Each structure stands twice: as C-alpha cells, then as structure tokens.
Amino acid sequence: MSNRPLHVTMISETFHPFVGGVAAQLQASAVALVERGLKVSIITKQIGESPQREEFRGLEVYRIPAHGSRAIASPKYVLGVLQQLRQLRPDVIHAHELLLPTTAAVLAKAMFRIPLIVTVHASGPAIGEVARLRRAQLGLPRWALLKKYVDAFVAISKVTDQDLAEAGVPAEKRIAIPIGIDMHRFAPVDDCQKRLFRQQLGLDDVPTVIYTGRLSSEKRVQTLVELWPTLRQRRPMAQLVLVGSGVQRAELQQRAGEGIRFVGDQEEVAPWLQAADIFVMPSVSEGFSLSTLEAFAVGLPCIATTVGAIPEFIVHGENGWLVPPDDVTALQRALLTMLEDRALRLKFGAVARGAVVERYTIQHVAQQLAALYQKVSQEGTDGR
C-alpha cells in the first residue's frame, strides 16, 4: 500500500475567480479536503485573463482555454479536460454538473479506467440537470452511458435524489451528501459588529433586508423591487440590499425606488450577510439554495419560498418563514412581520444557526466525500 495521499481531480465549468453557485461550493469542499490530507486538483474553464495553471489555497488549478461559441468552446473544453487527465491520472474523478463536465469525465473513465463520481447540483423539472440532459440532443443515450459509467451520483438534497431515482439510477449508486458551509466565515455577529460592517460596506445603519444570488427572472428579484415602495410606507427607513448580478440588473436598477442598493457580485459575501437583519429568497425555481443556507449559518432570520431543497432545512414558524412562490401578498406580509418583530428575528436566527451546525458544516461534508472517494478508489483498484 502506498502512503501517498489520495488524489482527486474535480471537473467544473466554473471555479475561482468566478463567484457563487457551484464555484463557491466546489472551492469550500476542495479546500476542506486538502485540510484532511487529500491531494485535490481542479480542471475548469479559463475566464478572461485568469492563469491557465495556478496554485490556489492548496489546490492545483488547471484552466482550459475554451473561448468562442458553444459549438466551438465545448469540444475544446472536453479535449482539454481529457489531455489534462491523461497527465494527472488521479485516483478519482469528481465531476460537478451533469452536462459538459460529466461528458468529459465519462470519456475519461472509458479511456483511463479512473473511478468516477458525479455531483448533481440543480434539481426539478425546469432547471434540473437530469431533466435538462434528458431533453438535450441524444439525451437518452447519453443518460444511459452515465448510468453505466458513473460509479456514484452525489445527491445534495432529497429533491435531487428523487430526480435521480425517477431517471433509473439504482439506490446503491445514489449517495446523499449535502452542501457544506464554512462555519468560521459564516458566523453570527453582535449588534455592535453589525453596525461596524454596515459602516465599512457603505450601508445606512437602518433595518436591512438582503438578497444574495443571480438577478434573473426565476429568482423573482423584480417582485422585491416592485413591493418595496409599499413596504416602505410602513417601514420608511428599511433598506433592501441586492448582492449579485445577472441579465436583469440594468432593468431592475431602472425600476428601483428609494431604499434599494445594488452592490453587484462580491467575492466575500459573509460580511454583507452579517451587516443585515433579514434574508429573503423569493425564487420560483431553486436547486439547493446555497445562499439561503449561508444566511442560516450567519444566524439571519430567513424568508424563502417553498421550492427546491429549501423546505428541507427551513421549518416554517420554527427557524424561518416559508411563503408560496409568486405569492406577493404573503411575501410582503412576512417581510413586514419580520421587520416589526425583533424577538421573532432573534428566535429564528438562533435556531437557524443550530440547524446548519447539526447537518451542514463543511468539515462534515468533507469527511463524507473523503470516505466516498476511498470506497470507489478501492473498488476501482479491485476491479482492475
């Protein structure tokens, strides 16, 4: 038996310096795995002028230059991934998302006989990866290849697991491992520290509601912008802080009234959450909603819709407030109630933090991933 560390190569279309989403989840878990003694390399797409090779927080990062239209960039990316894997020859490949990263990973599995794990991040009939792949060109034969070659599918939520089960993935190949949060970065602060963060971030020291995520139609940020003037008639000092960017940003800024701040993408989102009083997620389509879980970890009271995995960690009236998607009246009522009831905010925030500590710490997630890597690596060795 070799004493060298287990080597895992993760494949993702996005990674640092990309902010948020899968990139943020991948970075947190990869760094935690390195801290556990594993060797982790990342193969991703090059963004802008980011370096093609980089040492980043203990990780070896390889960025594939795959620019141009999708028809040109996708084959370039797949070929680049295969060339890099031929050189790296890791013990385990871990692909993130079912489409392009997994396509490259399946080809690598067939060529190099390296055990393959895939994490499915988005779920549901609209944006879910399983549904999108099955609708894609040659989707059904591609899905058949995945079921044959992938050694384990990681389901980050019950909704994701259901998608995989309905697509015919057997129970023994479906492994439940949730998203993890760095509880040191995302930690509650007292009122004094909250005011300091507001000052440092250029925010007014007033009751603050925050949203973090993409500014796109399915997130329904436009609903927040539209209801805000009515809400400020009752709470005239309240401010709404929108962290993130997207296709709707210019339109939303044109429509926004007083008391709404657009601050764009932020590489470090924790201080913005720590500066706020309430988190809101009005989306009509979610996978796991890492943003909501990060707000939970900070100890923010959360108002969110009953979509995706959100009801798996928000229990209405116990650690947060759930509203039906696209119910503007219910959303406005929840915001007003939370703004006017400090005791309720404190209660929800304290219980929310405890729920994350119990199930979603990044150290616990890394432990589960390391055990899975060891298992599939050993099975792959036994089978060769």
Contacts in CASP RR format, 6 or more apart in sequence:
PFRMAT RR
TARGET T0000
AUTHOR 0000-0000-0000
METHOD contacts of the structure
MODEL  1
MSNRPLHVTMISETFHPFVGGVAAQLQASAVALVERGLKVSIITKQIGES
PQREEFRGLEVYRIPAHGSRAIASPKYVLGVLQQLRQLRPDVIHAHELLL
PTTAAVLAKAMFRIPLIVTVHASGPAIGEVARLRRAQLGLPRWALLKKYV
DAFVAISKVTDQDLAEAGVPAEKRIAIPIGIDMHRFAPVDDCQKRLFRQQ
LGLDDVPTVIYTGRLSSEKRVQTLVELWPTLRQRRPMAQLVLVGSGVQRA
ELQQRAGEGIRFVGDQEEVAPWLQAADIFVMPSVSEGFSLSTLEAFAVGL
PCIATTVGAIPEFIVHGENGWLVPPDDVTALQRALLTMLEDRALRLKFGA
VARGAVVERYTIQHVAQQLAALYQKVSQEGTDGR
4 39 0 8 1.000
5 37 0 8 1.000
5 38 0 8 1.000
5 39 0 8 1.000
6 38 0 8 1.000
6 39 0 8 1.000
6 91 0 8 1.000
6 92 0 8 1.000
6 370 0 8 1.000
6 373 0 8 1.000
6 374 0 8 1.000
6 377 0 8 1.000
7 38 0 8 1.000
7 39 0 8 1.000
7 40 0 8 1.000
7 41 0 8 1.000
7 88 0 8 1.000
7 90 0 8 1.000
7 91 0 8 1.000
7 92 0 8 1.000
8 33 0 8 1.000
8 38 0 8 1.000
8 39 0 8 1.000
8 40 0 8 1.000
8 41 0 8 1.000
8 90 0 8 1.000
8 91 0 8 1.000
8 92 0 8 1.000
8 93 0 8 1.000
8 94 0 8 1.000
8 373 0 8 1.000
9 40 0 8 1.000
9 41 0 8 1.000
9 42 0 8 1.000
9 43 0 8 1.000
9 85 0 8 1.000
9 88 0 8 1.000
9 90 0 8 1.000
9 92 0 8 1.000
9 93 0 8 1.000
9 94 0 8 1.000
10 26 0 8 1.000
10 30 0 8 1.000
10 40 0 8 1.000
10 41 0 8 1.000
10 42 0 8 1.000
10 43 0 8 1.000
10 94 0 8 1.000
10 95 0 8 1.000
10 96 0 8 1.000
11 42 0 8 1.000
11 43 0 8 1.000
11 44 0 8 1.000
11 81 0 8 1.000
11 93 0 8 1.000
11 94 0 8 1.000
11 95 0 8 1.000
11 96 0 8 1.000
11 101 0 8 1.000
11 102 0 8 1.000
11 104 0 8 1.000
11 105 0 8 1.000
12 22 0 8 1.000
12 23 0 8 1.000
12 26 0 8 1.000
12 42 0 8 1.000
12 43 0 8 1.000
12 44 0 8 1.000
12 95 0 8 1.000
12 96 0 8 1.000
12 97 0 8 1.000
12 101 0 8 1.000
13 22 0 8 1.000
13 44 0 8 1.000
13 45 0 8 1.000
13 77 0 8 1.000
13 97 0 8 1.000
13 100 0 8 1.000
13 101 0 8 1.000
14 21 0 8 1.000
14 22 0 8 1.000
14 23 0 8 1.000
14 26 0 8 1.000
14 44 0 8 1.000
14 45 0 8 1.000
14 47 0 8 1.000
15 23 0 8 1.000
15 26 0 8 1.000
15 27 0 8 1.000
15 42 0 8 1.000
15 44 0 8 1.000
15 61 0 8 1.000
15 63 0 8 1.000
16 23 0 8 1.000
16 27 0 8 1.000
16 56 0 8 1.000
16 61 0 8 1.000
17 47 0 8 1.000
17 50 0 8 1.000
17 267 0 8 1.000
18 47 0 8 1.000
19 265 0 8 1.000
19 266 0 8 1.000
19 267 0 8 1.000
20 213 0 8 1.000
20 265 0 8 1.000
20 269 0 8 1.000
20 290 0 8 1.000
21 121 0 8 1.000
21 290 0 8 1.000
22 96 0 8 1.000
22 97 0 8 1.000
22 121 0 8 1.000
24 290 0 8 1.000
25 96 0 8 1.000
25 121 0 8 1.000
25 179 0 8 1.000
25 180 0 8 1.000
25 290 0 8 1.000
26 42 0 8 1.000
26 96 0 8 1.000
27 57 0 8 1.000
28 180 0 8 1.000
28 181 0 8 1.000
28 182 0 8 1.000
28 362 0 8 1.000
29 180 0 8 1.000
29 362 0 8 1.000
29 365 0 8 1.000
29 366 0 8 1.000
29 369 0 8 1.000
30 40 0 8 1.000
30 42 0 8 1.000
30 59 0 8 1.000
31 57 0 8 1.000
31 58 0 8 1.000
31 59 0 8 1.000
32 182 0 8 1.000
32 362 0 8 1.000
32 363 0 8 1.000
32 365 0 8 1.000
32 366 0 8 1.000
33 40 0 8 1.000
33 366 0 8 1.000
33 369 0 8 1.000
33 370 0 8 1.000
34 40 0 8 1.000
34 57 0 8 1.000
34 58 0 8 1.000
34 59 0 8 1.000
35 366 0 8 1.000
36 366 0 8 1.000
36 367 0 8 1.000
36 370 0 8 1.000
38 370 0 8 1.000
38 373 0 8 1.000
39 60 0 8 1.000
40 58 0 8 1.000
40 59 0 8 1.000
40 60 0 8 1.000
41 59 0 8 1.000
41 60 0 8 1.000
41 61 0 8 1.000
41 62 0 8 1.000
41 88 0 8 1.000
41 90 0 8 1.000
42 59 0 8 1.000
42 60 0 8 1.000
42 61 0 8 1.000
42 62 0 8 1.000
43 62 0 8 1.000
43 64 0 8 1.000
43 81 0 8 1.000
43 84 0 8 1.000
43 85 0 8 1.000
44 61 0 8 1.000
44 62 0 8 1.000
44 63 0 8 1.000
44 64 0 8 1.000
45 63 0 8 1.000
45 64 0 8 1.000
45 66 0 8 1.000
45 73 0 8 1.000
45 77 0 8 1.000
46 52 0 8 1.000
46 63 0 8 1.000
46 64 0 8 1.000
46 65 0 8 1.000
46 66 0 8 1.000
46 67 0 8 1.000
47 63 0 8 1.000
50 63 0 8 1.000
51 63 0 8 1.000
52 62 0 8 1.000
52 63 0 8 1.000
52 64 0 8 1.000
52 65 0 8 1.000
53 60 0 8 1.000
53 61 0 8 1.000
53 62 0 8 1.000
53 63 0 8 1.000
54 61 0 8 1.000
54 63 0 8 1.000
55 61 0 8 1.000
62 84 0 8 1.000
64 76 0 8 1.000
64 77 0 8 1.000
64 80 0 8 1.000
64 81 0 8 1.000
64 84 0 8 1.000
65 76 0 8 1.000
66 73 0 8 1.000
66 74 0 8 1.000
66 76 0 8 1.000
66 77 0 8 1.000
66 80 0 8 1.000
67 73 0 8 1.000
74 100 0 8 1.000
77 100 0 8 1.000
77 104 0 8 1.000
78 100 0 8 1.000
78 103 0 8 1.000
78 104 0 8 1.000
78 107 0 8 1.000
80 104 0 8 1.000
81 101 0 8 1.000
81 104 0 8 1.000
81 105 0 8 1.000
81 108 0 8 1.000
82 104 0 8 1.000
82 107 0 8 1.000
82 108 0 8 1.000
82 111 0 8 1.000
85 93 0 8 1.000
85 108 0 8 1.000
85 112 0 8 1.000
85 114 0 8 1.000
86 111 0 8 1.000
86 112 0 8 1.000
89 112 0 8 1.000
89 114 0 8 1.000
90 114 0 8 1.000
91 114 0 8 1.000
91 115 0 8 1.000
91 373 0 8 1.000
91 377 0 8 1.000
92 114 0 8 1.000
92 115 0 8 1.000
92 116 0 8 1.000
92 117 0 8 1.000
92 373 0 8 1.000
92 376 0 8 1.000
92 377 0 8 1.000
93 105 0 8 1.000
93 108 0 8 1.000
93 109 0 8 1.000
93 114 0 8 1.000
93 115 0 8 1.000
93 116 0 8 1.000
93 117 0 8 1.000
94 116 0 8 1.000
94 117 0 8 1.000
94 118 0 8 1.000
94 119 0 8 1.000
94 369 0 8 1.000
94 373 0 8 1.000
95 101 0 8 1.000
95 102 0 8 1.000
95 104 0 8 1.000
95 105 0 8 1.000
95 116 0 8 1.000
95 117 0 8 1.000
95 118 0 8 1.000
95 119 0 8 1.000
96 118 0 8 1.000
96 119 0 8 1.000
96 121 0 8 1.000
97 119 0 8 1.000
97 120 0 8 1.000
97 121 0 8 1.000
97 122 0 8 1.000
97 129 0 8 1.000
98 118 0 8 1.000
98 120 0 8 1.000
98 129 0 8 1.000
98 130 0 8 1.000
98 132 0 8 1.000
98 133 0 8 1.000
98 146 0 8 1.000
99 129 0 8 1.000
99 132 0 8 1.000
99 133 0 8 1.000
99 136 0 8 1.000
102 118 0 8 1.000
102 146 0 8 1.000
102 150 0 8 1.000
103 142 0 8 1.000
105 116 0 8 1.000
105 118 0 8 1.000
106 116 0 8 1.000
106 145 0 8 1.000
106 146 0 8 1.000
106 149 0 8 1.000
106 150 0 8 1.000
108 114 0 8 1.000
108 116 0 8 1.000
109 115 0 8 1.000
109 116 0 8 1.000
109 149 0 8 1.000
109 150 0 8 1.000
110 149 0 8 1.000
113 380 0 8 1.000
113 384 0 8 1.000
115 151 0 8 1.000
115 376 0 8 1.000
115 377 0 8 1.000
115 379 0 8 1.000
115 380 0 8 1.000
116 149 0 8 1.000
116 150 0 8 1.000
116 151 0 8 1.000
116 376 0 8 1.000
117 150 0 8 1.000
117 151 0 8 1.000
117 152 0 8 1.000
117 153 0 8 1.000
117 154 0 8 1.000
117 372 0 8 1.000
117 373 0 8 1.000
117 376 0 8 1.000
118 146 0 8 1.000
118 150 0 8 1.000
118 152 0 8 1.000
118 153 0 8 1.000
118 154 0 8 1.000
119 153 0 8 1.000
119 154 0 8 1.000
119 156 0 8 1.000
119 177 0 8 1.000
120 129 0 8 1.000
120 130 0 8 1.000
120 153 0 8 1.000
120 154 0 8 1.000
120 155 0 8 1.000
120 156 0 8 1.000
120 160 0 8 1.000
120 163 0 8 1.000
120 164 0 8 1.000
121 129 0 8 1.000
121 156 0 8 1.000
121 160 0 8 1.000
121 287 0 8 1.000
121 288 0 8 1.000
122 128 0 8 1.000
122 129 0 8 1.000
122 132 0 8 1.000
122 287 0 8 1.000
123 129 0 8 1.000
123 130 0 8 1.000
123 157 0 8 1.000
123 159 0 8 1.000
123 160 0 8 1.000
123 162 0 8 1.000
123 163 0 8 1.000
123 287 0 8 1.000
123 288 0 8 1.000
123 308 0 8 1.000
123 309 0 8 1.000
124 130 0 8 1.000
124 131 0 8 1.000
124 159 0 8 1.000
124 163 0 8 1.000
124 285 0 8 1.000
124 287 0 8 1.000
124 308 0 8 1.000
125 131 0 8 1.000
126 218 0 8 1.000
126 285 0 8 1.000
127 218 0 8 1.000
127 285 0 8 1.000
127 287 0 8 1.000
128 163 0 8 1.000
128 287 0 8 1.000
129 163 0 8 1.000
130 143 0 8 1.000
130 163 0 8 1.000
130 164 0 8 1.000
130 166 0 8 1.000
130 167 0 8 1.000
131 163 0 8 1.000
133 139 0 8 1.000
133 142 0 8 1.000
133 143 0 8 1.000
133 146 0 8 1.000
134 140 0 8 1.000
134 143 0 8 1.000
134 167 0 8 1.000
136 142 0 8 1.000
143 167 0 8 1.000
147 167 0 8 1.000
147 168 0 8 1.000
147 169 0 8 1.000
147 173 0 8 1.000
150 173 0 8 1.000
151 173 0 8 1.000
151 376 0 8 1.000
151 379 0 8 1.000
151 380 0 8 1.000
152 173 0 8 1.000
152 174 0 8 1.000
152 175 0 8 1.000
152 372 0 8 1.000
152 376 0 8 1.000
153 164 0 8 1.000
153 169 0 8 1.000
153 173 0 8 1.000
153 174 0 8 1.000
153 175 0 8 1.000
154 175 0 8 1.000
154 176 0 8 1.000
154 177 0 8 1.000
154 369 0 8 1.000
154 372 0 8 1.000
155 161 0 8 1.000
155 164 0 8 1.000
155 174 0 8 1.000
155 175 0 8 1.000
155 176 0 8 1.000
155 177 0 8 1.000
156 177 0 8 1.000
156 178 0 8 1.000
156 179 0 8 1.000
156 288 0 8 1.000
156 309 0 8 1.000
157 178 0 8 1.000
157 287 0 8 1.000
157 288 0 8 1.000
157 308 0 8 1.000
157 309 0 8 1.000
157 312 0 8 1.000
158 176 0 8 1.000
158 309 0 8 1.000
158 312 0 8 1.000
159 287 0 8 1.000
159 308 0 8 1.000
159 309 0 8 1.000
159 312 0 8 1.000
160 287 0 8 1.000
160 288 0 8 1.000
160 309 0 8 1.000
161 174 0 8 1.000
161 176 0 8 1.000
164 174 0 8 1.000
165 171 0 8 1.000
165 174 0 8 1.000
175 372 0 8 1.000
177 365 0 8 1.000
177 368 0 8 1.000
177 369 0 8 1.000
177 372 0 8 1.000
178 288 0 8 1.000
178 359 0 8 1.000
178 360 0 8 1.000
178 365 0 8 1.000
179 288 0 8 1.000
179 290 0 8 1.000
179 293 0 8 1.000
179 360 0 8 1.000
179 365 0 8 1.000
180 293 0 8 1.000
180 360 0 8 1.000
180 361 0 8 1.000
180 362 0 8 1.000
180 364 0 8 1.000
180 365 0 8 1.000
181 293 0 8 1.000
181 294 0 8 1.000
181 296 0 8 1.000
181 297 0 8 1.000
181 356 0 8 1.000
181 360 0 8 1.000
181 361 0 8 1.000
181 362 0 8 1.000
182 362 0 8 1.000
183 297 0 8 1.000
183 356 0 8 1.000
183 357 0 8 1.000
183 361 0 8 1.000
183 362 0 8 1.000
185 270 0 8 1.000
186 270 0 8 1.000
186 273 0 8 1.000
186 294 0 8 1.000
186 297 0 8 1.000
186 298 0 8 1.000
187 270 0 8 1.000
187 274 0 8 1.000
187 297 0 8 1.000
187 298 0 8 1.000
188 274 0 8 1.000
188 298 0 8 1.000
188 299 0 8 1.000
188 349 0 8 1.000
188 353 0 8 1.000
189 197 0 8 1.000
189 274 0 8 1.000
189 298 0 8 1.000
193 274 0 8 1.000
194 274 0 8 1.000
194 275 0 8 1.000
194 277 0 8 1.000
195 205 0 8 1.000
197 203 0 8 1.000
197 271 0 8 1.000
197 272 0 8 1.000
197 274 0 8 1.000
197 275 0 8 1.000
198 204 0 8 1.000
198 205 0 8 1.000
198 208 0 8 1.000
198 275 0 8 1.000
199 205 0 8 1.000
200 271 0 8 1.000
201 263 0 8 1.000
201 271 0 8 1.000
201 272 0 8 1.000
201 275 0 8 1.000
203 239 0 8 1.000
203 241 0 8 1.000
203 261 0 8 1.000
203 275 0 8 1.000
204 237 0 8 1.000
204 239 0 8 1.000
206 237 0 8 1.000
206 238 0 8 1.000
206 239 0 8 1.000
207 235 0 8 1.000
207 237 0 8 1.000
207 238 0 8 1.000
207 239 0 8 1.000
207 277 0 8 1.000
207 278 0 8 1.000
207 339 0 8 1.000
208 238 0 8 1.000
208 239 0 8 1.000
208 240 0 8 1.000
208 241 0 8 1.000
208 275 0 8 1.000
208 276 0 8 1.000
208 277 0 8 1.000
208 278 0 8 1.000
209 238 0 8 1.000
209 239 0 8 1.000
209 240 0 8 1.000
209 241 0 8 1.000
209 276 0 8 1.000
209 277 0 8 1.000
209 278 0 8 1.000
209 279 0 8 1.000
209 280 0 8 1.000
209 335 0 8 1.000
209 339 0 8 1.000
210 240 0 8 1.000
210 241 0 8 1.000
210 242 0 8 1.000
210 243 0 8 1.000
210 272 0 8 1.000
210 273 0 8 1.000
210 275 0 8 1.000
210 276 0 8 1.000
210 278 0 8 1.000
210 279 0 8 1.000
210 280 0 8 1.000
210 295 0 8 1.000
210 300 0 8 1.000
211 219 0 8 1.000
211 221 0 8 1.000
211 224 0 8 1.000
211 240 0 8 1.000
211 241 0 8 1.000
211 242 0 8 1.000
211 243 0 8 1.000
211 279 0 8 1.000
211 280 0 8 1.000
211 281 0 8 1.000
211 282 0 8 1.000
211 291 0 8 1.000
212 243 0 8 1.000
212 244 0 8 1.000
212 269 0 8 1.000
212 272 0 8 1.000
212 273 0 8 1.000
212 279 0 8 1.000
212 291 0 8 1.000
212 294 0 8 1.000
212 295 0 8 1.000
213 219 0 8 1.000
213 243 0 8 1.000
213 244 0 8 1.000
213 291 0 8 1.000
214 244 0 8 1.000
214 245 0 8 1.000
214 246 0 8 1.000
215 221 0 8 1.000
215 242 0 8 1.000
215 244 0 8 1.000
215 245 0 8 1.000
215 246 0 8 1.000
215 247 0 8 1.000
215 248 0 8 1.000
215 249 0 8 1.000
215 252 0 8 1.000
216 246 0 8 1.000
216 247 0 8 1.000
216 248 0 8 1.000
217 247 0 8 1.000
217 248 0 8 1.000
218 283 0 8 1.000
218 284 0 8 1.000
218 285 0 8 1.000
219 281 0 8 1.000
219 282 0 8 1.000
219 283 0 8 1.000
220 282 0 8 1.000
220 283 0 8 1.000
220 284 0 8 1.000
220 305 0 8 1.000
220 325 0 8 1.000
220 326 0 8 1.000
221 242 0 8 1.000
221 248 0 8 1.000
221 252 0 8 1.000
221 282 0 8 1.000
222 248 0 8 1.000
222 251 0 8 1.000
222 252 0 8 1.000
222 255 0 8 1.000
223 282 0 8 1.000
223 326 0 8 1.000
223 328 0 8 1.000
223 331 0 8 1.000
224 240 0 8 1.000
224 242 0 8 1.000
224 280 0 8 1.000
224 282 0 8 1.000
224 331 0 8 1.000
225 240 0 8 1.000
225 252 0 8 1.000
225 255 0 8 1.000
225 256 0 8 1.000
225 257 0 8 1.000
225 260 0 8 1.000
226 255 0 8 1.000
226 328 0 8 1.000
227 328 0 8 1.000
227 331 0 8 1.000
227 332 0 8 1.000
227 335 0 8 1.000
228 240 0 8 1.000
228 256 0 8 1.000
228 257 0 8 1.000
228 259 0 8 1.000
228 260 0 8 1.000
229 257 0 8 1.000
229 258 0 8 1.000
230 332 0 8 1.000
231 238 0 8 1.000
231 332 0 8 1.000
231 335 0 8 1.000
231 336 0 8 1.000
231 339 0 8 1.000
232 238 0 8 1.000
232 258 0 8 1.000
232 259 0 8 1.000
234 336 0 8 1.000
235 336 0 8 1.000
235 339 0 8 1.000
235 340 0 8 1.000
238 259 0 8 1.000
238 339 0 8 1.000
239 259 0 8 1.000
239 260 0 8 1.000
239 261 0 8 1.000
240 259 0 8 1.000
240 260 0 8 1.000
240 261 0 8 1.000
241 261 0 8 1.000
241 263 0 8 1.000
241 272 0 8 1.000
241 275 0 8 1.000
241 276 0 8 1.000
242 252 0 8 1.000
242 260 0 8 1.000
242 261 0 8 1.000
242 262 0 8 1.000
242 263 0 8 1.000
242 264 0 8 1.000
243 263 0 8 1.000
243 264 0 8 1.000
243 265 0 8 1.000
243 266 0 8 1.000
243 269 0 8 1.000
243 272 0 8 1.000
244 263 0 8 1.000
244 264 0 8 1.000
244 265 0 8 1.000
244 266 0 8 1.000
245 264 0 8 1.000
245 265 0 8 1.000
249 262 0 8 1.000
249 264 0 8 1.000
252 262 0 8 1.000
253 262 0 8 1.000
256 262 0 8 1.000
263 272 0 8 1.000
266 272 0 8 1.000
269 294 0 8 1.000
270 294 0 8 1.000
270 298 0 8 1.000
273 279 0 8 1.000
273 294 0 8 1.000
273 295 0 8 1.000
273 298 0 8 1.000
273 300 0 8 1.000
274 298 0 8 1.000
276 300 0 8 1.000
277 300 0 8 1.000
277 301 0 8 1.000
277 339 0 8 1.000
277 345 0 8 1.000
278 300 0 8 1.000
278 301 0 8 1.000
278 302 0 8 1.000
278 303 0 8 1.000
278 335 0 8 1.000
278 338 0 8 1.000
278 339 0 8 1.000
278 345 0 8 1.000
279 291 0 8 1.000
279 292 0 8 1.000
279 295 0 8 1.000
279 300 0 8 1.000
279 301 0 8 1.000
279 302 0 8 1.000
279 303 0 8 1.000
279 304 0 8 1.000
280 302 0 8 1.000
280 303 0 8 1.000
280 304 0 8 1.000
280 331 0 8 1.000
280 335 0 8 1.000
281 289 0 8 1.000
281 291 0 8 1.000
281 292 0 8 1.000
281 302 0 8 1.000
281 303 0 8 1.000
281 304 0 8 1.000
281 305 0 8 1.000
281 310 0 8 1.000
282 304 0 8 1.000
282 305 0 8 1.000
282 323 0 8 1.000
282 325 0 8 1.000
282 331 0 8 1.000
283 289 0 8 1.000
283 304 0 8 1.000
283 305 0 8 1.000
283 307 0 8 1.000
283 325 0 8 1.000
284 305 0 8 1.000
284 307 0 8 1.000
284 325 0 8 1.000
284 326 0 8 1.000
285 307 0 8 1.000
285 308 0 8 1.000
286 305 0 8 1.000
286 307 0 8 1.000
286 308 0 8 1.000
286 309 0 8 1.000
286 310 0 8 1.000
287 307 0 8 1.000
287 308 0 8 1.000
287 309 0 8 1.000
288 308 0 8 1.000
288 309 0 8 1.000
289 304 0 8 1.000
289 308 0 8 1.000
289 309 0 8 1.000
289 310 0 8 1.000
292 302 0 8 1.000
292 304 0 8 1.000
292 310 0 8 1.000
292 313 0 8 1.000
292 314 0 8 1.000
293 313 0 8 1.000
293 356 0 8 1.000
293 360 0 8 1.000
295 302 0 8 1.000
295 352 0 8 1.000
296 302 0 8 1.000
296 313 0 8 1.000
296 319 0 8 1.000
296 349 0 8 1.000
296 352 0 8 1.000
296 353 0 8 1.000
296 355 0 8 1.000
296 356 0 8 1.000
297 353 0 8 1.000
297 356 0 8 1.000
297 360 0 8 1.000
298 353 0 8 1.000
299 349 0 8 1.000
299 350 0 8 1.000
299 352 0 8 1.000
299 353 0 8 1.000
300 349 0 8 1.000
300 352 0 8 1.000
301 320 0 8 1.000
301 321 0 8 1.000
301 338 0 8 1.000
301 344 0 8 1.000
301 345 0 8 1.000
301 346 0 8 1.000
301 347 0 8 1.000
301 348 0 8 1.000
301 349 0 8 1.000
301 352 0 8 1.000
302 314 0 8 1.000
302 319 0 8 1.000
302 320 0 8 1.000
302 321 0 8 1.000
302 348 0 8 1.000
302 349 0 8 1.000
302 352 0 8 1.000
303 320 0 8 1.000
303 321 0 8 1.000
303 322 0 8 1.000
303 323 0 8 1.000
303 331 0 8 1.000
303 334 0 8 1.000
303 335 0 8 1.000
303 338 0 8 1.000
304 310 0 8 1.000
304 314 0 8 1.000
304 320 0 8 1.000
304 321 0 8 1.000
304 322 0 8 1.000
304 323 0 8 1.000
305 322 0 8 1.000
305 323 0 8 1.000
305 324 0 8 1.000
305 325 0 8 1.000
306 322 0 8 1.000
306 323 0 8 1.000
306 324 0 8 1.000
306 325 0 8 1.000
307 325 0 8 1.000
310 322 0 8 1.000
311 322 0 8 1.000
313 319 0 8 1.000
313 355 0 8 1.000
313 356 0 8 1.000
313 359 0 8 1.000
313 360 0 8 1.000
314 320 0 8 1.000
314 321 0 8 1.000
314 322 0 8 1.000
316 322 0 8 1.000
317 348 0 8 1.000
318 348 0 8 1.000
318 351 0 8 1.000
319 348 0 8 1.000
319 349 0 8 1.000
319 351 0 8 1.000
319 352 0 8 1.000
319 355 0 8 1.000
320 348 0 8 1.000
320 349 0 8 1.000
320 351 0 8 1.000
320 352 0 8 1.000
321 334 0 8 1.000
321 337 0 8 1.000
321 338 0 8 1.000
321 348 0 8 1.000
323 330 0 8 1.000
323 331 0 8 1.000
323 334 0 8 1.000
324 330 0 8 1.000
337 344 0 8 1.000
338 344 0 8 1.000
338 345 0 8 1.000
338 348 0 8 1.000
END
